[in-house]
Amino acid sequence: MACNIGTLMEGSTPTTSAFDNINAQAKNRLFIVPFASLPHNILELIFWNLPPADRVHLCLTCRRVFSILVSQLYANIVYAPDTNKGDGNNTVTAGLGNFTVINRRDVSQFFSALNLKNATFNFKYADLVQKLFLGELSDRTIFDLSRWRELECPHFGNLRFFEFSELIPIRPLTLEEAPNLTKVFIDENFCNEAEIHQGQVDFVDFSKITEICFKGKMGRNEDMLIFGLLTKHPQLIGQITGLHFMVDPTNEHYDRVYRRVVGFFAILRRMGLVLGNLTKLSFPLTNHSTAVIVNLIGKHVYFENLSHLELYIEDDGGVINLVESLQELSSIVRERGSSISHLSVSYRLTKEDVEKNHLRAMSLLRLMEPFMELQTINIRILIEGLDLSNLLMIFGTPLSNNMQTLRSIRIDASTPSENLVASVLPTLGDVNMLFPHLNYLYRCSCKSCKEIMHNLLKFNDFPANSGMMEESIQVSTLMIVGHELDASQGSMQTEPCDFARGEPDWPMRIQGSSKAGGCLFDHLINYQLNESLEGFPCLETFEICGMVYVRDANGRLSLPFQEKFSGLSEEQLTAMVDIRQIFDGAY
């Protein structure tokens, strides 16, 4: 039985006989006991630990279960474009939070159902929605969101926040459609709506807003809008808990957003106001940043209350100026930031400048050194030409300083085949010394590796146990692993920086069905990874370039939904043979 969220969005209510319609596999997997009589909290725990399709199956079993869980299914809705548009088996592999994914196959059903009323339980589906993430829905051939907004948008009585794409002209939801918003995204569409209201922002009830996100290029009136927002709604300063100056880590020039930060805090200085209840803060730093402005931010934010800090750093080559800003921020955190438990850093170098990479690595080390109680760390490095020592400086310090508290580690780098893998090849001996448990093919006793080694030895003459043979396999293995990381990174659906999105588990990753035959990357590092992270007692997830490891029932970190490694493709085997021949002097 094909079952997705659309199954629940047609206005019908399941009966007790709906259980009979569920396929035998799901029945065996899910319904071993009479679960309908279980307490609410147990049903919810089961619900959120199931794959998405099985969550729908669970809701359809009987009326009691439906009445308990349907609100959970609709509470947090995320639109995610398909990674593999021809494959209907996309799976949530990370960001295992309490949200439901919709995609191109059921997006129309979802929006059609929002106006439907469930007669049995007397509710509208729109009233169940609390968070609506539609930032990725901009393709009108999939769904015309602007038309829906104008002609069919229902009343969202319990909606706390929504996100529309700034790539399409669409009016934001107002008091009329969503009277209980607590978070608002201020972007170009918001600014256009303010112009319609003669510069006023009263189409949103700011007495209830606790979180503000400035996003995208906004509009020509953005300075006046921010000024009016702060001067006409001064109560905001005391009530907001989240302030985010968001950037697109791959496409946007950060200086524009940085100037927005300067203007915002200059107004606060003029008004003599302090963000006393702020717990989440996101902002950019660039080569035009100054220690003076960072100090100004520190004066108007109680860093003692911060739990989430997110930094977007852009470097155009003038790293010296940036170093001073990072040092000032590091000093503030050292003195007043001991409560920060969630750190996200994105560092983007806009042009190649290898000569100063050591300085960049040292600056990032100094920046992250004061953080000692982190629960989640999210580091994205878009820097070309880093070497092994640079990588160890950037990643080593924040991990070693927070071993006892970290629950989630997320690491990303631009083009990992070049900037993670190829960059360490010149120091491969050091890598093997630091990570002695890497499971190279010639070390592994599994049937697949033995078969690969047998095939490799047929093509070359030097002995199976020679150092040259081992080195050639190490190099070719890392090259294959690099391409796997590139492919995994390409499957990511959302930005890596998460806290402005409202969920600590954001961003999720949507990937296609698991790779046939598994991946060599996992086969290579799995044992080493678990050995290296054994000293992290609280760690639940580890992600590197889209490869997401989750703590399984046996307490080990593993790739969920991934097939076991069963061998190399013909192309990969040929690449290994070619590397062997290079080492053998054939080329």
C-alpha positions, 0 to 999 in steps of 0.5 A: 500500500503506497502511503504518504502524508496525502493519505491523511489529507483527504478529509476522511477519518480512519476506522478500526478496520483501517488496520486491515489495509496496511501491508503485512510488512508494516503490520509485522514491524509496527503492531506487535502489541495492542498499541491503541491502549498505550499512553499518549506519550508512548504513542508519540515516542513510537510515532517520532521514531518511525520512518515517515511513511510508517508514521502515516500508517500508524495514524490510520490504525484506529480513531483513538490513535488518529485523534492523538497523533494527527496533530503531531503529523501536521504540527511542523511541515517542511517542503523539501525538493526531491533529491532524485526526482525520478525516485519515490524513495527519498528518506529523511536521514538526519534532522530527526526532529518533530517535522513532516516532509512534503515534496512535489508528489504530495504538495498539491494534496497538502495545500488542498486539504488545509481548508478541509474540516474533519467532521468526526473530530471537528477540526480544520487541518489548517488549525493543526499547523504550527510551523510552516517551512516553505522556503524551498518551494519556489517552482511554480510548475510544482505548485503556485504558492503565490496563487494559493496565498491570494485565492485559497489561503486558510486561517491558521489559528495556531501558526507560530511562524512560516517561511516563504521563498524570497525568490517569488513575489508573495505576500506574507501571512498577516493578522487576518490569516495568522493572528498568533505568530511568534516569529517573523521573517523580514525579507523583500516580500515583507518590505513590499507589504510594508510599502502597501501599508504606507511603511507601517508593519501593523499587519503583524501583531508584534506584541506576540513576536519573540523572534525576528529573522532579517533575510535576503536583500529586503527592499529599498526601504529596509533602513526606514523599516528597521528604524520604524520597527524599533522606535514604534515597537520598543517593547520588542527589545525586551521581549525577543529571544531570537535575533537573526541576520541571515545570509545565504552561505553560498550566494550572498555578499555578506557586507550588505547584511553586515551593514544591516547589523551595524545600523540595527545596533547603532539604533539600539545605542542611540535609544540606550536599549539592551537585548536583555532576553536574547538567547539566539543570535546570528550575524555575519562578519566580513573583512570590513568588520571592526572590533569596535562594532563587535564590541558594540554588539557585546554591549547591547546583548547579554551574552550571559543569556545566550544559548545559540550563536551562529556566525557567517564569516566572509573573507575576501582575502583581507584576513588581517581585519577579520582577525581583529573582529574574531579576537574581540568576539572570542574575548567577549565569549571567554568573559561572558559566553559560558552559557552558549551550548549551540555554536554554528560557524560558516567561513567562506573564502571568496577567492583563493589565498592559500598563503594565509590559510594558516592564519585563518585556521589559527583565527578559527581556533582562537575563536572557538577555544573559549566554548567549553559547554557545547551540546551541538557544533556545526562548522562549515568551511568554504576555504580552498587549499587547507592542509592537515594541520589547518584542518586539525586546528579548526576542528580539533580544539572545539571537539576536544574542549567539549567531549563530555557535552556534545550531542551533535557534530556537523562538519562540512567543507567545500568540494570535500574530494579536494579540500578534505581528502586531496589536501591530506594526501601529501601527509598520508603517513601522518593521517594513518598515524593519527587514525590507525584503525582505518579499514583499508581493503588489504586489512579487511577480512570480509568477503567483499574486500578479499574479492576486490584484493584478488581482482587487483592482484591479477593486474599488477606484479608487485607482492600483495604485502608490499608497502607500494601496494598498500600505499597505492590502495590507500591513495585510490581508496581516498580518491573514491571516498572523496567522490562519495563525499562529493555526491553526499554533499550534493544531496543536501537540501538545506543550508548547514547553519540551523538555529535561525530556522527554529529547530536545533535539529535543522537542517534536515537532510533528504537523500535518495534511497541508499546506494546499492552496495553501500559506500566505501567511505563507511567501510573505511572509517566506521570502526575508526569513527567509533573508536575516536568518538568513544570519549563522547558519552552524549553524542547522538549524531555525527555528520560529515559532508552529508554522511549522517551517523546516528547512534544505534540500539547497540550504542554505535554510530552507523549510517541509517538506511544504508546498505552494507558494503558489498564491493566496488563498481567496475568504474571504481575498480578500474580507478584502483587498477590505474593507480596501482599501475602508476605506482608500478611505473606503467605510466 
